[in-house]
Amino acid sequence: MGKAKTITGIVNYKNIGTGFWGIEGLDGEQWLPVNLPKRMEQEGKRVTLKVRFLDGKSLFMWGKMVEIV
């Protein structure tokens, strides 16, 4: 697993393929959390989270895969 990092961004639902929740950073970065809690699945919600970057690709081909720690 990768190193832990704190990220800040806006939660958005992406209607690509089967659909998924992603986080768009204030700096334009995109993160695809594999374990986003249901309570955070709110369009436009600003979040600050500690994450670990994961190796691999997702079927959505969007953003960097991260795990919230």
NORKA-V214700 format. One record per backbone hydrogen bond with DSSP energy under -1.0 kcal/mol. CO is the residue of the C=O (numbers start at 1). NH is the residue of the N-H. If there is no record, write none. Layout:
# NORKA-V214700
co = <CO/CO>
nh = <NH/NH>
This chain:
# NORKA-V214700
co = <5/7/8/9/10/11/12/14/14/16/20/22/23/24/25/29/30/31/32/37/38/40/42/45/47/49/50/51/52/53/64/65/66/67>
nh = <51/49/26/47/24/44/22/16/20/19/14/12/31/10/28/25/64/23/66/40/41/42/45/11/9/7/69/5/67/2/32/54/34/52>
